[in-house]
Structures are given as C-alpha cells and as structure tokens.
Amino acid sequence: MHLRRLNPGGGDGLAHDSRGFTLVELMVSLAVLAVLLGMAVPAFNNAALSGKLSGFASSLVASTQIARSEAIKRNKTVTLCASSGGDACDEPARGWAAGWIVILDDGESVVQRQEALPSDFLIEEADDKTTLVFPASVIGATTAAFTICRATPVGKQNRVVTVTASGNTRVAMNDTTTCP
C-alpha cells in the first residue's frame, strides 16, 4: 500500500519543498559580488595609501613641533636633520626617507628619532636641505618645503609639509601626479 500526503492546495498531492539557490542564481550572485569587489578594492587601496601619506606627514610635523618646543623650552638651538643611523645628522642616500632625528646643539642628546619610511615612499625637500635649525627665539627657524609621496605615484597622492621661519608647519595635498 502506498500512502500519499495530501496537498491542500491541489495538484498531484505531492508536497514540494524548494530551498536554496539554483545554479543560475548562484552564478549571478557571484558575478555581482565580483563586480562590487572589483570596484571596492582599488578604492580601499587608495584610502590606505592616503592614510599612510598623511601619517608620514604628521610624523614630520610632530618632529618640527618637538624641535621648536625644545628650543624655546631649553633656550638652546635644536636641530631636525636627516639621519640614517638615528644617532647623528648625516646625508643618507635616501635623504629624509631614511629617517630623521631631533637633536640638541651639543650634538649628542637626541630628543626624538624617526625610523626610515618604507622603500616605496619618498620625502624630498625643495632645496635639498638635510638640516633644519630651530633657534631659542620664536623666529629664525630654517624654512623648508617637503613633498611626501610614493616612489611610483598612483593618482594625486602627494603631501606637502611647509615649515615657516617661525617654526609653524602646515600640510597640504598636492595636485601633481609625479613625485620629485
């Protein structure tokens, strides 16, 4: 004897439970996901790059502020300079990208060290200065304009850090697509 389940809605009396996706629905969903990821990943990479550039610019600004503050506080000249070793001012092959230090005028007391930037980032000073001097007075600091960028730029992703004679700094985005 064969028992059949009755289907109250009519039909052949067999109940059909359909669950899940068909193969076509699954393929369409994966295609839409691939398109969305294709658009999102480059945007995320650009945002991450922008964040790194801003972080490096902020580190340079912080170092200039520390140098200025220490000069006024100690009533001594303080120097911000490129340094590959982190112990003394030198002129490293990578320039400012090799790192920098804030050092007192005695030449031995390092106040702050900045490690080297990753090799795919550059910092160029417009006049090729490797040393900025901050005197004990409020005015008379070495002026400078740094461009922070990627060695192989992607879009308009440069930052320009400007140091004024009073030691104030400002950061701006640069619209060029090349790195100096």
C-alpha positions as a Markdown table, in Angstrom:
| # | Residue | x | y | z |
|---|---|---|---|---|
| 1 | Met | 0.0 | 0.0 | 0.0 |
| 2 | His | 1.3 | 3.5 | -1.0 |
| 3 | Leu | 0.5 | 6.5 | 1.3 |
| 4 | Arg | 0.3 | 9.8 | -0.3 |
| 5 | Arg | 0.5 | 13.1 | 1.5 |
| 6 | Leu | -2.4 | 15.3 | 0.6 |
| 7 | Asn | -1.6 | 18.7 | -0.7 |
| 8 | Pro | -4.3 | 21.1 | 0.4 |
| 9 | Gly | -3.5 | 23.5 | -2.5 |
| 10 | Gly | -4.4 | 20.8 | -5.0 |
| 11 | Gly | -2.1 | 19.4 | -7.6 |
| 12 | Asp | -0.8 | 15.8 | -7.7 |
| 13 | Gly | -0.9 | 15.5 | -4.0 |
| 14 | Leu | 2.9 | 15.6 | -3.5 |
| 15 | Ala | 4.4 | 18.3 | -1.4 |
| 16 | His | 7.4 | 20.1 | -2.8 |
| 17 | Asp | 9.8 | 21.9 | -0.5 |
| 18 | Ser | 12.2 | 24.1 | -2.5 |
| 19 | Arg | 15.1 | 25.5 | -0.6 |
| 20 | Gly | 18.4 | 27.1 | -1.6 |
| 21 | Phe | 19.6 | 28.6 | -4.8 |
| 22 | Thr | 19.5 | 27.4 | -8.3 |
| 23 | Leu | 22.8 | 27.3 | -10.2 |
| 24 | Val | 21.9 | 30.3 | -12.3 |
| 25 | Glu | 21.0 | 32.4 | -9.2 |
| 26 | Leu | 24.3 | 31.4 | -7.6 |
| 27 | Met | 26.3 | 32.4 | -10.7 |
| 28 | Val | 24.5 | 35.7 | -11.0 |
| 29 | Ser | 25.2 | 36.4 | -7.3 |
| 30 | Leu | 28.9 | 35.6 | -7.7 |
| 31 | Ala | 29.1 | 37.8 | -10.8 |
| 32 | Val | 27.6 | 40.8 | -8.9 |
| 33 | Leu | 30.0 | 40.2 | -6.0 |
| 34 | Ala | 33.0 | 40.1 | -8.3 |
| 35 | Val | 32.0 | 43.4 | -9.9 |
| 36 | Leu | 31.5 | 45.1 | -6.4 |
| 37 | Leu | 34.8 | 43.8 | -5.2 |
| 38 | Gly | 36.5 | 45.0 | -8.4 |
| 39 | Met | 35.3 | 48.5 | -7.6 |
| 40 | Ala | 35.9 | 48.4 | -3.8 |
| 41 | Val | 39.4 | 47.0 | -3.7 |
| 42 | Pro | 41.1 | 49.9 | -5.6 |
| 43 | Ala | 39.2 | 52.4 | -3.6 |
| 44 | Phe | 40.3 | 50.8 | -0.4 |
| 45 | Asn | 44.0 | 50.7 | -1.6 |
| 46 | Asn | 43.8 | 54.4 | -2.4 |
| 47 | Ala | 42.3 | 55.2 | 1.0 |
| 48 | Ala | 45.1 | 53.1 | 2.7 |
| 49 | Leu | 47.8 | 54.9 | 0.7 |
| 50 | Ser | 46.3 | 58.3 | 1.6 |
| 51 | Gly | 46.3 | 57.3 | 5.2 |
| 52 | Lys | 50.0 | 56.3 | 5.1 |
| 53 | Leu | 51.0 | 59.5 | 3.4 |
| 54 | Ser | 49.1 | 61.6 | 6.0 |
| 55 | Gly | 50.7 | 59.6 | 8.8 |
| 56 | Phe | 54.2 | 60.3 | 7.4 |
| 57 | Ala | 53.4 | 64.0 | 7.0 |
| 58 | Ser | 52.0 | 64.1 | 10.6 |
| 59 | Ser | 55.3 | 62.5 | 11.9 |
| 60 | Leu | 57.3 | 65.1 | 10.2 |
| 61 | Val | 55.1 | 67.9 | 11.5 |
| 62 | Ala | 55.3 | 66.4 | 15.0 |
| 63 | Ser | 59.1 | 66.4 | 14.8 |
| 64 | Thr | 59.2 | 70.1 | 13.8 |
| 65 | Gln | 56.9 | 70.9 | 16.7 |
| 66 | Ile | 59.1 | 69.0 | 19.1 |
| 67 | Ala | 62.2 | 70.7 | 17.8 |
| 68 | Arg | 60.6 | 74.2 | 18.1 |
| 69 | Ser | 59.2 | 73.5 | 21.5 |
| 70 | Glu | 62.5 | 72.1 | 22.9 |
| 71 | Ala | 64.5 | 75.1 | 21.5 |
| 72 | Ile | 62.2 | 77.5 | 23.3 |
| 73 | Lys | 61.9 | 75.4 | 26.5 |
| 74 | Arg | 65.7 | 74.8 | 26.8 |
| 75 | Asn | 66.7 | 78.2 | 25.4 |
| 76 | Lys | 69.1 | 76.4 | 23.1 |
| 77 | Thr | 69.3 | 75.7 | 19.4 |
| 78 | Val | 67.7 | 72.4 | 18.4 |
| 79 | Thr | 68.2 | 70.7 | 15.0 |
| 80 | Leu | 66.0 | 68.5 | 13.0 |
| 81 | Cys | 68.0 | 66.6 | 10.5 |
| 82 | Ala | 68.1 | 63.6 | 8.2 |
| 83 | Ser | 69.7 | 60.6 | 9.8 |
| 84 | Ser | 70.1 | 57.0 | 8.6 |
| 85 | Gly | 71.5 | 55.7 | 11.9 |
| 86 | Gly | 69.4 | 57.7 | 14.3 |
| 87 | Asp | 72.4 | 58.9 | 16.4 |
| 88 | Ala | 73.8 | 61.8 | 14.4 |
| 89 | Cys | 73.0 | 64.0 | 11.5 |
| 90 | Asp | 74.2 | 62.7 | 8.1 |
| 91 | Glu | 73.3 | 62.9 | 4.5 |
| 92 | Pro | 71.8 | 59.4 | 3.8 |
| 93 | Ala | 71.4 | 58.3 | 0.2 |
| 94 | Arg | 67.6 | 58.1 | 0.6 |
| 95 | Gly | 67.6 | 61.6 | 2.2 |
| 96 | Trp | 64.8 | 62.3 | 4.7 |
| 97 | Ala | 63.1 | 59.0 | 3.8 |
| 98 | Ala | 66.0 | 57.2 | 5.6 |
| 99 | Gly | 64.7 | 58.7 | 8.9 |
| 100 | Trp | 65.4 | 61.8 | 10.9 |
| 101 | Ile | 66.3 | 63.0 | 14.4 |
| 102 | Val | 65.7 | 65.9 | 16.7 |
| 103 | Ile | 69.0 | 66.7 | 18.4 |
| 104 | Leu | 70.2 | 69.4 | 20.8 |
| 105 | Asp | 73.0 | 71.7 | 19.9 |
| 106 | Asp | 75.5 | 69.7 | 21.9 |
| 107 | Gly | 75.3 | 67.1 | 19.0 |
| 108 | Glu | 74.9 | 64.2 | 21.4 |
| 109 | Ser | 71.4 | 64.5 | 23.0 |
| 110 | Val | 68.9 | 63.0 | 20.7 |
| 111 | Val | 65.4 | 64.1 | 21.7 |
| 112 | Gln | 63.4 | 62.1 | 19.1 |
| 113 | Arg | 64.1 | 59.5 | 16.4 |
| 114 | Gln | 62.0 | 58.7 | 13.3 |
| 115 | Glu | 62.6 | 55.4 | 11.6 |
| 116 | Ala | 63.1 | 55.1 | 7.9 |
| 117 | Leu | 60.0 | 55.2 | 5.7 |
| 118 | Pro | 59.2 | 52.1 | 3.6 |
| 119 | Ser | 61.3 | 51.9 | 0.5 |
| 120 | Asp | 58.3 | 52.7 | -1.8 |
| 121 | Phe | 57.8 | 56.2 | -0.2 |
| 122 | Leu | 60.0 | 59.3 | -0.6 |
| 123 | Ile | 60.4 | 62.6 | 1.2 |
| 124 | Glu | 62.1 | 65.4 | -0.9 |
| 125 | Glu | 62.9 | 68.8 | 0.4 |
| 126 | Ala | 62.6 | 71.5 | -2.3 |
| 127 | Asp | 66.1 | 73.0 | -1.7 |
| 128 | Asp | 67.8 | 69.6 | -0.8 |
| 129 | Lys | 68.2 | 70.7 | 2.8 |
| 130 | Thr | 69.1 | 67.9 | 5.2 |
| 131 | Thr | 69.1 | 70.1 | 8.3 |
| 132 | Leu | 66.6 | 72.5 | 9.9 |
| 133 | Val | 67.7 | 74.7 | 12.7 |
| 134 | Phe | 65.3 | 76.0 | 15.4 |
| 135 | Pro | 66.9 | 78.8 | 17.5 |
| 136 | Ala | 65.9 | 79.6 | 21.1 |
| 137 | Ser | 63.9 | 82.6 | 19.8 |
| 138 | Val | 60.5 | 82.3 | 18.4 |
| 139 | Ile | 61.6 | 83.4 | 14.9 |
| 140 | Gly | 64.5 | 82.4 | 12.7 |
| 141 | Ala | 63.9 | 78.7 | 12.0 |
| 142 | Thr | 65.1 | 77.3 | 8.7 |
| 143 | Thr | 62.3 | 77.4 | 6.2 |
| 144 | Ala | 61.6 | 74.3 | 4.2 |
| 145 | Ala | 59.1 | 72.6 | 1.9 |
| 146 | Phe | 58.9 | 68.8 | 1.9 |
| 147 | Thr | 57.0 | 66.7 | -0.6 |
| 148 | Ile | 56.0 | 63.3 | 0.7 |
| 149 | Cys | 54.9 | 60.8 | -2.0 |
| 150 | Arg | 55.1 | 57.3 | -3.3 |
| 151 | Ala | 58.1 | 56.4 | -5.5 |
| 152 | Thr | 55.6 | 55.3 | -8.1 |
| 153 | Pro | 52.6 | 57.6 | -7.5 |
| 154 | Val | 49.1 | 56.5 | -8.1 |
| 155 | Gly | 46.9 | 59.5 | -8.8 |
| 156 | Lys | 47.2 | 62.7 | -6.9 |
| 157 | Gln | 48.6 | 61.3 | -3.7 |
| 158 | Asn | 51.3 | 63.8 | -2.6 |
| 159 | Arg | 51.5 | 65.7 | 0.7 |
| 160 | Val | 53.5 | 69.0 | 1.1 |
| 161 | Val | 54.7 | 70.0 | 4.5 |
| 162 | Thr | 55.8 | 73.6 | 4.8 |
| 163 | Val | 57.9 | 74.9 | 7.7 |
| 164 | Thr | 57.9 | 78.7 | 8.1 |
| 165 | Ala | 60.6 | 80.9 | 9.7 |
| 166 | Ser | 58.6 | 80.9 | 13.0 |
| 167 | Gly | 58.7 | 77.1 | 13.0 |
| 168 | Asn | 55.0 | 76.7 | 12.2 |
| 169 | Thr | 54.0 | 74.0 | 9.9 |
| 170 | Arg | 51.2 | 73.2 | 7.6 |
| 171 | Val | 50.3 | 70.2 | 5.5 |
| 172 | Ala | 48.5 | 70.3 | 2.1 |
| 173 | Met | 47.6 | 67.8 | -0.6 |
| 174 | Asn | 49.4 | 68.4 | -3.8 |
| 175 | Asp | 47.6 | 68.0 | -7.2 |
| 176 | Thr | 50.6 | 66.7 | -9.1 |
| 177 | Thr | 50.8 | 63.1 | -10.2 |
| 178 | Thr | 54.6 | 62.9 | -10.2 |
| 179 | Cys | 56.9 | 62.5 | -7.3 |
| 180 | Pro | 60.0 | 64.8 | -7.3 |
